Amino acid sequence: MIYPTGAMRVADDIRLTVSGEAWDHLSRTLDARRDVLVFVWGTTGLRDDAAWSVSVYPLDDLPMAANRRTVETELGKLAVAVPQRQHIEKLDGRRLSIQASTLVVV
């Protein structure tokens, strides 16, 4: 759900601010009827430190859909999944933005 401040309530007392550019990108590129935005905590690529990665999956192909620990919510009309419930508090106070056409959580 988008709030007037631009924040998304992903769980009790967890808020993620969405930049205008990121929202515009999501509105243009995602289909709310078939896509899900997935936030995953961990290391990727050459990074040694853990961080959030954001990906888009077809809703029907979401591999962790049966995982009971997945937090499911919405961003406007877009489906959102956070498969690692134990890390969701790390989203609190973060910002979803776009850098070089890539969604990032900062």
Biotite code that builds the C-alpha atoms (Angstrom):
import biotite.structure as struc

atoms = struc.array([
    struc.Atom([0.000, 0.000, 0.000], chain_id="A", res_id=1, res_name="MET", atom_name="CA", element="C"),
    struc.Atom([1.345, 3.467, -0.843], chain_id="A", res_id=2, res_name="ILE", atom_name="CA", element="C"),
    struc.Atom([0.932, 6.056, 1.857], chain_id="A", res_id=3, res_name="TYR", atom_name="CA", element="C"),
    struc.Atom([0.837, 9.832, 1.294], chain_id="A", res_id=4, res_name="PRO", atom_name="CA", element="C"),
    struc.Atom([4.445, 10.098, 2.492], chain_id="A", res_id=5, res_name="THR", atom_name="CA", element="C"),
    struc.Atom([5.542, 7.706, -0.257], chain_id="A", res_id=6, res_name="GLY", atom_name="CA", element="C"),
    struc.Atom([6.216, 4.928, 2.250], chain_id="A", res_id=7, res_name="ALA", atom_name="CA", element="C"),
    struc.Atom([5.101, 1.330, 1.899], chain_id="A", res_id=8, res_name="MET", atom_name="CA", element="C"),
    struc.Atom([3.932, -0.584, 4.947], chain_id="A", res_id=9, res_name="ARG", atom_name="CA", element="C"),
    struc.Atom([5.435, -4.035, 4.414], chain_id="A", res_id=10, res_name="VAL", atom_name="CA", element="C"),
    struc.Atom([4.711, -5.325, 7.907], chain_id="A", res_id=11, res_name="ALA", atom_name="CA", element="C"),
    struc.Atom([3.756, -3.906, 11.288], chain_id="A", res_id=12, res_name="ASP", atom_name="CA", element="C"),
    struc.Atom([5.920, -0.837, 11.818], chain_id="A", res_id=13, res_name="ASP", atom_name="CA", element="C"),
    struc.Atom([8.082, -1.555, 8.738], chain_id="A", res_id=14, res_name="ILE", atom_name="CA", element="C"),
    struc.Atom([8.153, 1.225, 6.162], chain_id="A", res_id=15, res_name="ARG", atom_name="CA", element="C"),
    struc.Atom([9.938, 1.467, 2.833], chain_id="A", res_id=16, res_name="LEU", atom_name="CA", element="C"),
    struc.Atom([10.017, 4.820, 1.054], chain_id="A", res_id=17, res_name="THR", atom_name="CA", element="C"),
    struc.Atom([9.693, 4.643, -2.730], chain_id="A", res_id=18, res_name="VAL", atom_name="CA", element="C"),
    struc.Atom([11.369, 7.378, -4.767], chain_id="A", res_id=19, res_name="SER", atom_name="CA", element="C"),
    struc.Atom([9.353, 9.031, -7.503], chain_id="A", res_id=20, res_name="GLY", atom_name="CA", element="C"),
    struc.Atom([11.703, 7.688, -10.161], chain_id="A", res_id=21, res_name="GLU", atom_name="CA", element="C"),
    struc.Atom([11.386, 4.137, -8.843], chain_id="A", res_id=22, res_name="ALA", atom_name="CA", element="C"),
    struc.Atom([7.605, 4.423, -8.731], chain_id="A", res_id=23, res_name="TRP", atom_name="CA", element="C"),
    struc.Atom([7.539, 5.715, -12.323], chain_id="A", res_id=24, res_name="ASP", atom_name="CA", element="C"),
    struc.Atom([9.762, 2.808, -13.407], chain_id="A", res_id=25, res_name="HIS", atom_name="CA", element="C"),
    struc.Atom([7.560, 0.250, -11.642], chain_id="A", res_id=26, res_name="LEU", atom_name="CA", element="C"),
    struc.Atom([4.396, 1.774, -13.097], chain_id="A", res_id=27, res_name="SER", atom_name="CA", element="C"),
    struc.Atom([5.812, 1.601, -16.633], chain_id="A", res_id=28, res_name="ARG", atom_name="CA", element="C"),
    struc.Atom([7.489, -1.800, -16.571], chain_id="A", res_id=29, res_name="THR", atom_name="CA", element="C"),
    struc.Atom([5.482, -4.084, -14.289], chain_id="A", res_id=30, res_name="LEU", atom_name="CA", element="C"),
    struc.Atom([2.111, -5.633, -14.972], chain_id="A", res_id=31, res_name="ASP", atom_name="CA", element="C"),
    struc.Atom([0.197, -5.707, -11.675], chain_id="A", res_id=32, res_name="ALA", atom_name="CA", element="C"),
    struc.Atom([-1.831, -8.709, -12.859], chain_id="A", res_id=33, res_name="ARG", atom_name="CA", element="C"),
    struc.Atom([1.140, -10.950, -13.562], chain_id="A", res_id=34, res_name="ARG", atom_name="CA", element="C"),
    struc.Atom([4.315, -9.641, -11.868], chain_id="A", res_id=35, res_name="ASP", atom_name="CA", element="C"),
    struc.Atom([5.594, -9.663, -8.297], chain_id="A", res_id=36, res_name="VAL", atom_name="CA", element="C"),
    struc.Atom([8.381, -7.527, -6.849], chain_id="A", res_id=37, res_name="LEU", atom_name="CA", element="C"),
    struc.Atom([10.673, -9.699, -4.675], chain_id="A", res_id=38, res_name="VAL", atom_name="CA", element="C"),
    struc.Atom([13.057, -8.361, -2.024], chain_id="A", res_id=39, res_name="PHE", atom_name="CA", element="C"),
    struc.Atom([15.842, -10.788, -0.986], chain_id="A", res_id=40, res_name="VAL", atom_name="CA", element="C"),
    struc.Atom([18.494, -10.227, 1.709], chain_id="A", res_id=41, res_name="TRP", atom_name="CA", element="C"),
    struc.Atom([21.999, -11.605, 1.108], chain_id="A", res_id=42, res_name="GLY", atom_name="CA", element="C"),
    struc.Atom([25.238, -11.269, -0.822], chain_id="A", res_id=43, res_name="THR", atom_name="CA", element="C"),
    struc.Atom([25.330, -11.057, -4.597], chain_id="A", res_id=44, res_name="THR", atom_name="CA", element="C"),
    struc.Atom([28.033, -10.791, -7.215], chain_id="A", res_id=45, res_name="GLY", atom_name="CA", element="C"),
    struc.Atom([31.261, -9.338, -5.924], chain_id="A", res_id=46, res_name="LEU", atom_name="CA", element="C"),
    struc.Atom([29.753, -7.972, -2.696], chain_id="A", res_id=47, res_name="ARG", atom_name="CA", element="C"),
    struc.Atom([31.030, -9.459, 0.543], chain_id="A", res_id=48, res_name="ASP", atom_name="CA", element="C"),
    struc.Atom([28.504, -7.657, 2.720], chain_id="A", res_id=49, res_name="ASP", atom_name="CA", element="C"),
    struc.Atom([24.808, -8.513, 2.784], chain_id="A", res_id=50, res_name="ALA", atom_name="CA", element="C"),
    struc.Atom([22.308, -6.131, 1.190], chain_id="A", res_id=51, res_name="ALA", atom_name="CA", element="C"),
    struc.Atom([18.847, -6.154, -0.349], chain_id="A", res_id=52, res_name="TRP", atom_name="CA", element="C"),
    struc.Atom([18.373, -7.175, -3.959], chain_id="A", res_id=53, res_name="SER", atom_name="CA", element="C"),
    struc.Atom([15.139, -6.465, -5.807], chain_id="A", res_id=54, res_name="VAL", atom_name="CA", element="C"),
    struc.Atom([13.842, -8.590, -8.684], chain_id="A", res_id=55, res_name="SER", atom_name="CA", element="C"),
    struc.Atom([10.689, -8.962, -10.695], chain_id="A", res_id=56, res_name="VAL", atom_name="CA", element="C"),
    struc.Atom([9.197, -12.408, -11.230], chain_id="A", res_id=57, res_name="TYR", atom_name="CA", element="C"),
    struc.Atom([6.085, -13.552, -13.034], chain_id="A", res_id=58, res_name="PRO", atom_name="CA", element="C"),
    struc.Atom([3.610, -14.193, -10.224], chain_id="A", res_id=59, res_name="LEU", atom_name="CA", element="C"),
    struc.Atom([2.967, -17.738, -11.448], chain_id="A", res_id=60, res_name="ASP", atom_name="CA", element="C"),
    struc.Atom([6.694, -18.564, -11.396], chain_id="A", res_id=61, res_name="ASP", atom_name="CA", element="C"),
    struc.Atom([7.519, -17.251, -7.934], chain_id="A", res_id=62, res_name="LEU", atom_name="CA", element="C"),
    struc.Atom([9.694, -20.098, -6.607], chain_id="A", res_id=63, res_name="PRO", atom_name="CA", element="C"),
    struc.Atom([9.186, -19.274, -2.947], chain_id="A", res_id=64, res_name="MET", atom_name="CA", element="C"),
    struc.Atom([5.410, -18.937, -3.140], chain_id="A", res_id=65, res_name="ALA", atom_name="CA", element="C"),
    struc.Atom([4.881, -21.990, -0.912], chain_id="A", res_id=66, res_name="ALA", atom_name="CA", element="C"),
    struc.Atom([7.362, -20.802, 1.719], chain_id="A", res_id=67, res_name="ASN", atom_name="CA", element="C"),
    struc.Atom([5.403, -20.089, 4.894], chain_id="A", res_id=68, res_name="ARG", atom_name="CA", element="C"),
    struc.Atom([7.938, -17.460, 5.957], chain_id="A", res_id=69, res_name="ARG", atom_name="CA", element="C"),
    struc.Atom([7.278, -15.276, 2.899], chain_id="A", res_id=70, res_name="THR", atom_name="CA", element="C"),
    struc.Atom([5.749, -11.909, 3.727], chain_id="A", res_id=71, res_name="VAL", atom_name="CA", element="C"),
    struc.Atom([3.300, -10.895, 1.019], chain_id="A", res_id=72, res_name="GLU", atom_name="CA", element="C"),
    struc.Atom([2.003, -7.357, 0.707], chain_id="A", res_id=73, res_name="THR", atom_name="CA", element="C"),
    struc.Atom([1.302, -4.774, -1.977], chain_id="A", res_id=74, res_name="GLU", atom_name="CA", element="C"),
    struc.Atom([2.909, -1.644, -3.344], chain_id="A", res_id=75, res_name="LEU", atom_name="CA", element="C"),
    struc.Atom([0.030, 0.245, -4.862], chain_id="A", res_id=76, res_name="GLY", atom_name="CA", element="C"),
    struc.Atom([-1.483, -2.512, -6.987], chain_id="A", res_id=77, res_name="LYS", atom_name="CA", element="C"),
    struc.Atom([1.810, -4.398, -7.358], chain_id="A", res_id=78, res_name="LEU", atom_name="CA", element="C"),
    struc.Atom([2.360, -7.627, -5.458], chain_id="A", res_id=79, res_name="ALA", atom_name="CA", element="C"),
    struc.Atom([5.425, -7.702, -3.185], chain_id="A", res_id=80, res_name="VAL", atom_name="CA", element="C"),
    struc.Atom([7.099, -10.740, -1.591], chain_id="A", res_id=81, res_name="ALA", atom_name="CA", element="C"),
    struc.Atom([9.837, -10.863, 1.040], chain_id="A", res_id=82, res_name="VAL", atom_name="CA", element="C"),
    struc.Atom([10.758, -14.555, 1.380], chain_id="A", res_id=83, res_name="PRO", atom_name="CA", element="C"),
    struc.Atom([13.028, -14.038, 4.400], chain_id="A", res_id=84, res_name="GLN", atom_name="CA", element="C"),
    struc.Atom([10.669, -12.942, 7.152], chain_id="A", res_id=85, res_name="ARG", atom_name="CA", element="C"),
    struc.Atom([13.563, -13.011, 9.631], chain_id="A", res_id=86, res_name="GLN", atom_name="CA", element="C"),
    struc.Atom([15.245, -10.111, 7.792], chain_id="A", res_id=87, res_name="HIS", atom_name="CA", element="C"),
    struc.Atom([12.223, -7.920, 7.088], chain_id="A", res_id=88, res_name="ILE", atom_name="CA", element="C"),
    struc.Atom([13.069, -5.478, 9.882], chain_id="A", res_id=89, res_name="GLU", atom_name="CA", element="C"),
    struc.Atom([16.149, -4.521, 7.836], chain_id="A", res_id=90, res_name="LYS", atom_name="CA", element="C"),
    struc.Atom([13.779, -2.882, 5.309], chain_id="A", res_id=91, res_name="LEU", atom_name="CA", element="C"),
    struc.Atom([12.511, -0.423, 7.903], chain_id="A", res_id=92, res_name="ASP", atom_name="CA", element="C"),
    struc.Atom([13.485, 3.124, 7.034], chain_id="A", res_id=93, res_name="GLY", atom_name="CA", element="C"),
    struc.Atom([15.099, 2.157, 3.716], chain_id="A", res_id=94, res_name="ARG", atom_name="CA", element="C"),
    struc.Atom([14.385, 3.703, 0.321], chain_id="A", res_id=95, res_name="ARG", atom_name="CA", element="C"),
    struc.Atom([13.600, 1.958, -2.948], chain_id="A", res_id=96, res_name="LEU", atom_name="CA", element="C"),
    struc.Atom([15.199, 3.933, -5.743], chain_id="A", res_id=97, res_name="SER", atom_name="CA", element="C"),
    struc.Atom([16.539, 3.391, -9.211], chain_id="A", res_id=98, res_name="ILE", atom_name="CA", element="C"),
    struc.Atom([20.175, 3.665, -10.280], chain_id="A", res_id=99, res_name="GLN", atom_name="CA", element="C"),
    struc.Atom([21.243, 3.037, -13.884], chain_id="A", res_id=100, res_name="ALA", atom_name="CA", element="C"),
    struc.Atom([17.857, 1.440, -14.665], chain_id="A", res_id=101, res_name="SER", atom_name="CA", element="C"),
    struc.Atom([18.219, -0.958, -11.721], chain_id="A", res_id=102, res_name="THR", atom_name="CA", element="C"),
    struc.Atom([15.999, -0.986, -8.636], chain_id="A", res_id=103, res_name="LEU", atom_name="CA", element="C"),
    struc.Atom([18.036, -0.691, -5.431], chain_id="A", res_id=104, res_name="VAL", atom_name="CA", element="C"),
    struc.Atom([17.303, -0.481, -1.730], chain_id="A", res_id=105, res_name="VAL", atom_name="CA", element="C"),
    struc.Atom([19.423, 2.138, 0.011], chain_id="A", res_id=106, res_name="VAL", atom_name="CA", element="C"),
])
